[in-house]
Amino acid sequence: MKTASYTELKNNLKSYLNGVIDNNEPLIIHRSGNQSLVVIPLEEYNAIKETEYLMHSPAMMQHLQSAENHLKEGKGREYSLDELKEKMALRYHYTR
């Protein structure tokens, strides 16, 4: 994990931010006398927030555990991406 001081970041902002994106590597920014920060790609942040949301819903956690057990018992079904899109469109009345 890369680290930088606030001054280093300020002087090399483009390079550090490109490193976060290009290498998918978080950047820790140390700020003298203040809390440190972490810079991560937006997609990673969104994935963290989605996971956090799912884990805070007891009903969703129960559903996910049930689905996982279902798969472990060999009762799952494999779908192609097109099949899944079609199934979701029908279920939620989406149109393509």
Biotite code that builds the C-alpha atoms (Angstrom):
import biotite.structure as struc

atoms = struc.array([
    struc.Atom([0.000, 0.000, 0.000], chain_id="A", res_id=1, res_name="MET", atom_name="CA", element="C"),
    struc.Atom([1.450, 3.354, -1.011], chain_id="A", res_id=2, res_name="LYS", atom_name="CA", element="C"),
    struc.Atom([1.772, 6.194, 1.437], chain_id="A", res_id=3, res_name="THR", atom_name="CA", element="C"),
    struc.Atom([2.344, 9.896, 0.956], chain_id="A", res_id=4, res_name="ALA", atom_name="CA", element="C"),
    struc.Atom([2.428, 13.002, 3.073], chain_id="A", res_id=5, res_name="SER", atom_name="CA", element="C"),
    struc.Atom([0.027, 15.807, 2.303], chain_id="A", res_id=6, res_name="TYR", atom_name="CA", element="C"),
    struc.Atom([2.894, 17.816, 0.813], chain_id="A", res_id=7, res_name="THR", atom_name="CA", element="C"),
    struc.Atom([4.040, 14.911, -1.398], chain_id="A", res_id=8, res_name="GLU", atom_name="CA", element="C"),
    struc.Atom([0.471, 14.419, -2.576], chain_id="A", res_id=9, res_name="LEU", atom_name="CA", element="C"),
    struc.Atom([0.022, 18.101, -3.330], chain_id="A", res_id=10, res_name="LYS", atom_name="CA", element="C"),
    struc.Atom([3.244, 18.209, -5.342], chain_id="A", res_id=11, res_name="ASN", atom_name="CA", element="C"),
    struc.Atom([2.529, 14.992, -7.292], chain_id="A", res_id=12, res_name="ASN", atom_name="CA", element="C"),
    struc.Atom([-1.262, 14.767, -7.294], chain_id="A", res_id=13, res_name="LEU", atom_name="CA", element="C"),
    struc.Atom([-1.703, 13.445, -10.833], chain_id="A", res_id=14, res_name="LYS", atom_name="CA", element="C"),
    struc.Atom([0.941, 10.741, -10.401], chain_id="A", res_id=15, res_name="SER", atom_name="CA", element="C"),
    struc.Atom([-0.471, 9.519, -7.077], chain_id="A", res_id=16, res_name="TYR", atom_name="CA", element="C"),
    struc.Atom([-4.072, 9.473, -8.299], chain_id="A", res_id=17, res_name="LEU", atom_name="CA", element="C"),
    struc.Atom([-3.084, 7.662, -11.498], chain_id="A", res_id=18, res_name="ASN", atom_name="CA", element="C"),
    struc.Atom([-1.304, 5.087, -9.327], chain_id="A", res_id=19, res_name="GLY", atom_name="CA", element="C"),
    struc.Atom([-4.489, 4.470, -7.344], chain_id="A", res_id=20, res_name="VAL", atom_name="CA", element="C"),
    struc.Atom([-6.436, 3.842, -10.549], chain_id="A", res_id=21, res_name="ILE", atom_name="CA", element="C"),
    struc.Atom([-3.790, 2.108, -12.676], chain_id="A", res_id=22, res_name="ASP", atom_name="CA", element="C"),
    struc.Atom([-2.522, -0.226, -9.944], chain_id="A", res_id=23, res_name="ASN", atom_name="CA", element="C"),
    struc.Atom([-5.800, -0.553, -8.024], chain_id="A", res_id=24, res_name="ASN", atom_name="CA", element="C"),
    struc.Atom([-3.722, 0.228, -4.941], chain_id="A", res_id=25, res_name="GLU", atom_name="CA", element="C"),
    struc.Atom([-5.057, 2.300, -2.036], chain_id="A", res_id=26, res_name="PRO", atom_name="CA", element="C"),
    struc.Atom([-3.095, 5.408, -1.096], chain_id="A", res_id=27, res_name="LEU", atom_name="CA", element="C"),
    struc.Atom([-2.674, 6.424, 2.538], chain_id="A", res_id=28, res_name="ILE", atom_name="CA", element="C"),
    struc.Atom([-2.214, 10.154, 3.039], chain_id="A", res_id=29, res_name="ILE", atom_name="CA", element="C"),
    struc.Atom([-0.525, 11.132, 6.281], chain_id="A", res_id=30, res_name="HIS", atom_name="CA", element="C"),
    struc.Atom([-1.398, 14.613, 7.531], chain_id="A", res_id=31, res_name="ARG", atom_name="CA", element="C"),
    struc.Atom([0.774, 15.999, 10.286], chain_id="A", res_id=32, res_name="SER", atom_name="CA", element="C"),
    struc.Atom([-1.321, 16.583, 13.381], chain_id="A", res_id=33, res_name="GLY", atom_name="CA", element="C"),
    struc.Atom([-4.516, 15.338, 11.677], chain_id="A", res_id=34, res_name="ASN", atom_name="CA", element="C"),
    struc.Atom([-6.144, 12.014, 10.883], chain_id="A", res_id=35, res_name="GLN", atom_name="CA", element="C"),
    struc.Atom([-4.737, 10.099, 7.929], chain_id="A", res_id=36, res_name="SER", atom_name="CA", element="C"),
    struc.Atom([-6.896, 9.411, 4.873], chain_id="A", res_id=37, res_name="LEU", atom_name="CA", element="C"),
    struc.Atom([-7.207, 6.609, 2.343], chain_id="A", res_id=38, res_name="VAL", atom_name="CA", element="C"),
    struc.Atom([-7.827, 7.182, -1.374], chain_id="A", res_id=39, res_name="VAL", atom_name="CA", element="C"),
    struc.Atom([-9.384, 4.267, -3.285], chain_id="A", res_id=40, res_name="ILE", atom_name="CA", element="C"),
    struc.Atom([-11.023, 3.943, -6.726], chain_id="A", res_id=41, res_name="PRO", atom_name="CA", element="C"),
    struc.Atom([-14.730, 4.834, -6.834], chain_id="A", res_id=42, res_name="LEU", atom_name="CA", element="C"),
    struc.Atom([-15.696, 1.296, -7.920], chain_id="A", res_id=43, res_name="GLU", atom_name="CA", element="C"),
    struc.Atom([-14.004, -0.137, -4.832], chain_id="A", res_id=44, res_name="GLU", atom_name="CA", element="C"),
    struc.Atom([-15.736, 2.397, -2.584], chain_id="A", res_id=45, res_name="TYR", atom_name="CA", element="C"),
    struc.Atom([-19.118, 1.545, -4.130], chain_id="A", res_id=46, res_name="ASN", atom_name="CA", element="C"),
    struc.Atom([-18.476, -2.186, -3.603], chain_id="A", res_id=47, res_name="ALA", atom_name="CA", element="C"),
    struc.Atom([-17.629, -1.559, 0.057], chain_id="A", res_id=48, res_name="ILE", atom_name="CA", element="C"),
    struc.Atom([-20.800, 0.502, 0.572], chain_id="A", res_id=49, res_name="LYS", atom_name="CA", element="C"),
    struc.Atom([-22.949, -2.143, -1.144], chain_id="A", res_id=50, res_name="GLU", atom_name="CA", element="C"),
    struc.Atom([-21.467, -4.889, 1.030], chain_id="A", res_id=51, res_name="THR", atom_name="CA", element="C"),
    struc.Atom([-22.004, -2.758, 4.123], chain_id="A", res_id=52, res_name="GLU", atom_name="CA", element="C"),
    struc.Atom([-25.648, -2.209, 3.128], chain_id="A", res_id=53, res_name="TYR", atom_name="CA", element="C"),
    struc.Atom([-26.265, -5.910, 2.517], chain_id="A", res_id=54, res_name="LEU", atom_name="CA", element="C"),
    struc.Atom([-24.635, -6.964, 5.766], chain_id="A", res_id=55, res_name="MET", atom_name="CA", element="C"),
    struc.Atom([-26.773, -4.576, 7.811], chain_id="A", res_id=56, res_name="HIS", atom_name="CA", element="C"),
    struc.Atom([-30.010, -6.133, 6.566], chain_id="A", res_id=57, res_name="SER", atom_name="CA", element="C"),
    struc.Atom([-30.847, -9.301, 8.536], chain_id="A", res_id=58, res_name="PRO", atom_name="CA", element="C"),
    struc.Atom([-33.353, -10.355, 5.875], chain_id="A", res_id=59, res_name="ALA", atom_name="CA", element="C"),
    struc.Atom([-30.784, -9.949, 3.095], chain_id="A", res_id=60, res_name="MET", atom_name="CA", element="C"),
    struc.Atom([-28.122, -11.829, 5.068], chain_id="A", res_id=61, res_name="MET", atom_name="CA", element="C"),
    struc.Atom([-30.570, -14.693, 5.651], chain_id="A", res_id=62, res_name="GLN", atom_name="CA", element="C"),
    struc.Atom([-31.427, -14.721, 1.939], chain_id="A", res_id=63, res_name="HIS", atom_name="CA", element="C"),
    struc.Atom([-27.736, -14.778, 0.963], chain_id="A", res_id=64, res_name="LEU", atom_name="CA", element="C"),
    struc.Atom([-26.952, -17.580, 3.426], chain_id="A", res_id=65, res_name="GLN", atom_name="CA", element="C"),
    struc.Atom([-29.907, -19.580, 2.137], chain_id="A", res_id=66, res_name="SER", atom_name="CA", element="C"),
    struc.Atom([-28.733, -19.089, -1.458], chain_id="A", res_id=67, res_name="ALA", atom_name="CA", element="C"),
    struc.Atom([-25.191, -20.124, -0.529], chain_id="A", res_id=68, res_name="GLU", atom_name="CA", element="C"),
    struc.Atom([-26.487, -23.308, 1.157], chain_id="A", res_id=69, res_name="ASN", atom_name="CA", element="C"),
    struc.Atom([-28.637, -23.996, -1.890], chain_id="A", res_id=70, res_name="HIS", atom_name="CA", element="C"),
    struc.Atom([-25.557, -23.829, -4.119], chain_id="A", res_id=71, res_name="LEU", atom_name="CA", element="C"),
    struc.Atom([-23.506, -26.019, -1.765], chain_id="A", res_id=72, res_name="LYS", atom_name="CA", element="C"),
    struc.Atom([-26.244, -28.658, -1.980], chain_id="A", res_id=73, res_name="GLU", atom_name="CA", element="C"),
    struc.Atom([-25.915, -28.658, -5.764], chain_id="A", res_id=74, res_name="GLY", atom_name="CA", element="C"),
    struc.Atom([-29.322, -27.100, -6.308], chain_id="A", res_id=75, res_name="LYS", atom_name="CA", element="C"),
    struc.Atom([-28.059, -24.038, -8.186], chain_id="A", res_id=76, res_name="GLY", atom_name="CA", element="C"),
    struc.Atom([-28.500, -23.248, -11.840], chain_id="A", res_id=77, res_name="ARG", atom_name="CA", element="C"),
    struc.Atom([-25.968, -21.594, -14.115], chain_id="A", res_id=78, res_name="GLU", atom_name="CA", element="C"),
    struc.Atom([-27.184, -18.743, -16.338], chain_id="A", res_id=79, res_name="TYR", atom_name="CA", element="C"),
    struc.Atom([-25.465, -16.982, -19.203], chain_id="A", res_id=80, res_name="SER", atom_name="CA", element="C"),
    struc.Atom([-25.296, -13.221, -18.904], chain_id="A", res_id=81, res_name="LEU", atom_name="CA", element="C"),
    struc.Atom([-27.985, -12.830, -21.585], chain_id="A", res_id=82, res_name="ASP", atom_name="CA", element="C"),
    struc.Atom([-30.270, -15.304, -19.792], chain_id="A", res_id=83, res_name="GLU", atom_name="CA", element="C"),
    struc.Atom([-29.796, -13.466, -16.526], chain_id="A", res_id=84, res_name="LEU", atom_name="CA", element="C"),
    struc.Atom([-30.542, -10.085, -18.134], chain_id="A", res_id=85, res_name="LYS", atom_name="CA", element="C"),
    struc.Atom([-33.698, -11.508, -19.699], chain_id="A", res_id=86, res_name="GLU", atom_name="CA", element="C"),
    struc.Atom([-34.812, -13.097, -16.443], chain_id="A", res_id=87, res_name="LYS", atom_name="CA", element="C"),
    struc.Atom([-34.254, -9.838, -14.542], chain_id="A", res_id=88, res_name="MET", atom_name="CA", element="C"),
    struc.Atom([-36.049, -7.823, -17.226], chain_id="A", res_id=89, res_name="ALA", atom_name="CA", element="C"),
    struc.Atom([-39.095, -10.068, -16.950], chain_id="A", res_id=90, res_name="LEU", atom_name="CA", element="C"),
    struc.Atom([-39.030, -10.113, -13.165], chain_id="A", res_id=91, res_name="ARG", atom_name="CA", element="C"),
    struc.Atom([-38.809, -6.349, -12.801], chain_id="A", res_id=92, res_name="TYR", atom_name="CA", element="C"),
    struc.Atom([-40.639, -5.429, -16.005], chain_id="A", res_id=93, res_name="HIS", atom_name="CA", element="C"),
    struc.Atom([-37.585, -3.776, -17.531], chain_id="A", res_id=94, res_name="TYR", atom_name="CA", element="C"),
    struc.Atom([-37.327, -3.344, -21.232], chain_id="A", res_id=95, res_name="THR", atom_name="CA", element="C"),
    struc.Atom([-34.134, -3.659, -23.208], chain_id="A", res_id=96, res_name="ARG", atom_name="CA", element="C"),
])
